[in-house]
Amino acid sequence: MIELDLRPLIPPERHKLIFENWNDLKPGQTLKIINDHDPKPLYYLFQAEYANQYEWEYELEGPIDWAVKIKKL
């Protein structure tokens, strides 16, 4: 599992880092992101770009921090 703590990064850097790491994953591997807000926009982006290619699981849902595991299928 790759774990990315996005909280210290400025928003424009976050998606770039997420997708660089996502593209390096092999099927069955997981990317865990930790964020300072609900990454719902990222979820919609995954729905549009990677439908049926991932599993999305919240580990922590606020109110201060969110953690999501995104498994590549």
CNS distance restraints for C-alpha pairs under 8 A (distance, minus, plus):
assign (resid   1 and name CA) (resid  29 and name CA) 6.10 0.50 0.50
assign (resid   1 and name CA) (resid  30 and name CA) 4.86 0.50 0.50
assign (resid   1 and name CA) (resid  31 and name CA) 5.75 0.50 0.50
assign (resid   1 and name CA) (resid  32 and name CA) 7.01 0.50 0.50
assign (resid   2 and name CA) (resid  21 and name CA) 7.80 0.50 0.50
assign (resid   2 and name CA) (resid  30 and name CA) 6.46 0.50 0.50
assign (resid   2 and name CA) (resid  31 and name CA) 4.90 0.50 0.50
assign (resid   2 and name CA) (resid  32 and name CA) 6.06 0.50 0.50
assign (resid   3 and name CA) (resid  31 and name CA) 5.97 0.50 0.50
assign (resid   3 and name CA) (resid  32 and name CA) 4.60 0.50 0.50
assign (resid   3 and name CA) (resid  33 and name CA) 5.84 0.50 0.50
assign (resid   3 and name CA) (resid  34 and name CA) 7.73 0.50 0.50
assign (resid   4 and name CA) (resid  18 and name CA) 7.76 0.50 0.50
assign (resid   4 and name CA) (resid  31 and name CA) 7.61 0.50 0.50
assign (resid   4 and name CA) (resid  32 and name CA) 6.14 0.50 0.50
assign (resid   4 and name CA) (resid  33 and name CA) 4.81 0.50 0.50
assign (resid   4 and name CA) (resid  34 and name CA) 6.20 0.50 0.50
assign (resid   5 and name CA) (resid  33 and name CA) 5.92 0.50 0.50
assign (resid   5 and name CA) (resid  34 and name CA) 4.71 0.50 0.50
assign (resid   5 and name CA) (resid  35 and name CA) 6.53 0.50 0.50
assign (resid   6 and name CA) (resid  14 and name CA) 6.18 0.50 0.50
assign (resid   6 and name CA) (resid  33 and name CA) 6.82 0.50 0.50
assign (resid   6 and name CA) (resid  34 and name CA) 5.79 0.50 0.50
assign (resid   6 and name CA) (resid  35 and name CA) 5.30 0.50 0.50
assign (resid   6 and name CA) (resid  36 and name CA) 7.67 0.50 0.50
assign (resid   7 and name CA) (resid  34 and name CA) 6.92 0.50 0.50
assign (resid   7 and name CA) (resid  35 and name CA) 5.23 0.50 0.50
assign (resid   7 and name CA) (resid  36 and name CA) 5.56 0.50 0.50
assign (resid   9 and name CA) (resid  13 and name CA) 6.33 0.50 0.50
assign (resid   9 and name CA) (resid  14 and name CA) 6.39 0.50 0.50
assign (resid  10 and name CA) (resid  14 and name CA) 6.75 0.50 0.50
assign (resid  11 and name CA) (resid  15 and name CA) 7.46 0.50 0.50
assign (resid  12 and name CA) (resid  16 and name CA) 7.33 0.50 0.50
assign (resid  13 and name CA) (resid  17 and name CA) 6.31 0.50 0.50
assign (resid  14 and name CA) (resid  18 and name CA) 6.19 0.50 0.50
assign (resid  15 and name CA) (resid  19 and name CA) 6.10 0.50 0.50
assign (resid  15 and name CA) (resid  42 and name CA) 7.95 0.50 0.50
assign (resid  16 and name CA) (resid  20 and name CA) 6.11 0.50 0.50
assign (resid  17 and name CA) (resid  21 and name CA) 6.28 0.50 0.50
assign (resid  18 and name CA) (resid  22 and name CA) 6.00 0.50 0.50
assign (resid  19 and name CA) (resid  23 and name CA) 5.93 0.50 0.50
assign (resid  20 and name CA) (resid  24 and name CA) 6.69 0.50 0.50
assign (resid  21 and name CA) (resid  25 and name CA) 6.65 0.50 0.50
assign (resid  21 and name CA) (resid  31 and name CA) 7.58 0.50 0.50
assign (resid  22 and name CA) (resid  31 and name CA) 6.80 0.50 0.50
assign (resid  22 and name CA) (resid  72 and name CA) 7.99 0.50 0.50
assign (resid  25 and name CA) (resid  29 and name CA) 5.89 0.50 0.50
assign (resid  25 and name CA) (resid  30 and name CA) 7.36 0.50 0.50
assign (resid  25 and name CA) (resid  31 and name CA) 7.90 0.50 0.50
assign (resid  25 and name CA) (resid  72 and name CA) 7.01 0.50 0.50
assign (resid  26 and name CA) (resid  72 and name CA) 6.89 0.50 0.50
assign (resid  27 and name CA) (resid  71 and name CA) 7.85 0.50 0.50
assign (resid  27 and name CA) (resid  72 and name CA) 4.98 0.50 0.50
assign (resid  27 and name CA) (resid  73 and name CA) 4.93 0.50 0.50
assign (resid  28 and name CA) (resid  71 and name CA) 6.35 0.50 0.50
assign (resid  28 and name CA) (resid  72 and name CA) 5.46 0.50 0.50
assign (resid  28 and name CA) (resid  73 and name CA) 5.60 0.50 0.50
assign (resid  29 and name CA) (resid  71 and name CA) 5.79 0.50 0.50
assign (resid  29 and name CA) (resid  72 and name CA) 5.75 0.50 0.50
assign (resid  29 and name CA) (resid  73 and name CA) 7.97 0.50 0.50
assign (resid  30 and name CA) (resid  69 and name CA) 6.38 0.50 0.50
assign (resid  30 and name CA) (resid  70 and name CA) 5.50 0.50 0.50
assign (resid  30 and name CA) (resid  71 and name CA) 4.17 0.50 0.50
assign (resid  30 and name CA) (resid  72 and name CA) 6.16 0.50 0.50
assign (resid  31 and name CA) (resid  69 and name CA) 5.72 0.50 0.50
assign (resid  31 and name CA) (resid  70 and name CA) 5.14 0.50 0.50
assign (resid  31 and name CA) (resid  71 and name CA) 6.28 0.50 0.50
assign (resid  32 and name CA) (resid  67 and name CA) 6.90 0.50 0.50
assign (resid  32 and name CA) (resid  68 and name CA) 5.53 0.50 0.50
assign (resid  32 and name CA) (resid  69 and name CA) 4.30 0.50 0.50
assign (resid  32 and name CA) (resid  70 and name CA) 6.16 0.50 0.50
assign (resid  33 and name CA) (resid  67 and name CA) 5.60 0.50 0.50
assign (resid  33 and name CA) (resid  68 and name CA) 5.39 0.50 0.50
assign (resid  33 and name CA) (resid  69 and name CA) 6.55 0.50 0.50
assign (resid  34 and name CA) (resid  65 and name CA) 6.97 0.50 0.50
assign (resid  34 and name CA) (resid  66 and name CA) 5.66 0.50 0.50
assign (resid  34 and name CA) (resid  67 and name CA) 4.42 0.50 0.50
assign (resid  34 and name CA) (resid  68 and name CA) 6.66 0.50 0.50
assign (resid  35 and name CA) (resid  39 and name CA) 7.20 0.50 0.50
assign (resid  35 and name CA) (resid  65 and name CA) 5.76 0.50 0.50
assign (resid  35 and name CA) (resid  66 and name CA) 5.17 0.50 0.50
assign (resid  35 and name CA) (resid  67 and name CA) 6.34 0.50 0.50
assign (resid  36 and name CA) (resid  64 and name CA) 6.08 0.50 0.50
assign (resid  36 and name CA) (resid  65 and name CA) 4.74 0.50 0.50
assign (resid  36 and name CA) (resid  66 and name CA) 6.18 0.50 0.50
assign (resid  37 and name CA) (resid  62 and name CA) 7.22 0.50 0.50
assign (resid  37 and name CA) (resid  63 and name CA) 7.96 0.50 0.50
assign (resid  37 and name CA) (resid  64 and name CA) 7.09 0.50 0.50
assign (resid  37 and name CA) (resid  65 and name CA) 6.31 0.50 0.50
assign (resid  37 and name CA) (resid  66 and name CA) 6.20 0.50 0.50
assign (resid  38 and name CA) (resid  61 and name CA) 7.18 0.50 0.50
assign (resid  38 and name CA) (resid  62 and name CA) 7.26 0.50 0.50
assign (resid  38 and name CA) (resid  65 and name CA) 7.98 0.50 0.50
assign (resid  38 and name CA) (resid  66 and name CA) 6.02 0.50 0.50
assign (resid  39 and name CA) (resid  43 and name CA) 6.48 0.50 0.50
assign (resid  39 and name CA) (resid  66 and name CA) 7.72 0.50 0.50
assign (resid  40 and name CA) (resid  44 and name CA) 6.43 0.50 0.50
assign (resid  41 and name CA) (resid  45 and name CA) 6.31 0.50 0.50
assign (resid  42 and name CA) (resid  46 and name CA) 6.22 0.50 0.50
assign (resid  43 and name CA) (resid  47 and name CA) 6.22 0.50 0.50
assign (resid  43 and name CA) (resid  56 and name CA) 7.83 0.50 0.50
assign (resid  44 and name CA) (resid  48 and name CA) 6.26 0.50 0.50
assign (resid  45 and name CA) (resid  49 and name CA) 6.05 0.50 0.50
assign (resid  45 and name CA) (resid  50 and name CA) 7.98 0.50 0.50
assign (resid  46 and name CA) (resid  50 and name CA) 5.08 0.50 0.50
assign (resid  46 and name CA) (resid  51 and name CA) 6.65 0.50 0.50
assign (resid  47 and name CA) (resid  51 and name CA) 4.84 0.50 0.50
assign (resid  47 and name CA) (resid  52 and name CA) 7.99 0.50 0.50
assign (resid  50 and name CA) (resid  54 and name CA) 6.95 0.50 0.50
assign (resid  52 and name CA) (resid  73 and name CA) 7.70 0.50 0.50
assign (resid  53 and name CA) (resid  72 and name CA) 6.01 0.50 0.50
assign (resid  53 and name CA) (resid  73 and name CA) 5.00 0.50 0.50
assign (resid  54 and name CA) (resid  70 and name CA) 6.36 0.50 0.50
assign (resid  54 and name CA) (resid  71 and name CA) 5.24 0.50 0.50
assign (resid  54 and name CA) (resid  72 and name CA) 4.53 0.50 0.50
assign (resid  54 and name CA) (resid  73 and name CA) 5.07 0.50 0.50
assign (resid  55 and name CA) (resid  69 and name CA) 7.88 0.50 0.50
assign (resid  55 and name CA) (resid  70 and name CA) 5.53 0.50 0.50
assign (resid  55 and name CA) (resid  71 and name CA) 5.00 0.50 0.50
assign (resid  55 and name CA) (resid  72 and name CA) 6.72 0.50 0.50
assign (resid  55 and name CA) (resid  73 and name CA) 7.17 0.50 0.50
assign (resid  56 and name CA) (resid  68 and name CA) 6.89 0.50 0.50
assign (resid  56 and name CA) (resid  69 and name CA) 5.95 0.50 0.50
assign (resid  56 and name CA) (resid  70 and name CA) 4.74 0.50 0.50
assign (resid  56 and name CA) (resid  71 and name CA) 6.67 0.50 0.50
assign (resid  57 and name CA) (resid  68 and name CA) 5.55 0.50 0.50
assign (resid  57 and name CA) (resid  69 and name CA) 5.15 0.50 0.50
assign (resid  57 and name CA) (resid  70 and name CA) 6.48 0.50 0.50
assign (resid  58 and name CA) (resid  66 and name CA) 7.57 0.50 0.50
assign (resid  58 and name CA) (resid  67 and name CA) 5.96 0.50 0.50
assign (resid  58 and name CA) (resid  68 and name CA) 4.41 0.50 0.50
assign (resid  58 and name CA) (resid  69 and name CA) 6.36 0.50 0.50
assign (resid  59 and name CA) (resid  66 and name CA) 7.45 0.50 0.50
assign (resid  59 and name CA) (resid  67 and name CA) 5.24 0.50 0.50
assign (resid  59 and name CA) (resid  68 and name CA) 5.58 0.50 0.50
assign (resid  59 and name CA) (resid  69 and name CA) 7.05 0.50 0.50
assign (resid  60 and name CA) (resid  65 and name CA) 7.03 0.50 0.50
assign (resid  60 and name CA) (resid  66 and name CA) 4.90 0.50 0.50
assign (resid  60 and name CA) (resid  67 and name CA) 4.81 0.50 0.50
assign (resid  60 and name CA) (resid  68 and name CA) 7.03 0.50 0.50
assign (resid  61 and name CA) (resid  65 and name CA) 6.81 0.50 0.50
assign (resid  61 and name CA) (resid  66 and name CA) 4.82 0.50 0.50
assign (resid  61 and name CA) (resid  67 and name CA) 6.81 0.50 0.50
assign (resid  62 and name CA) (resid  66 and name CA) 5.09 0.50 0.50
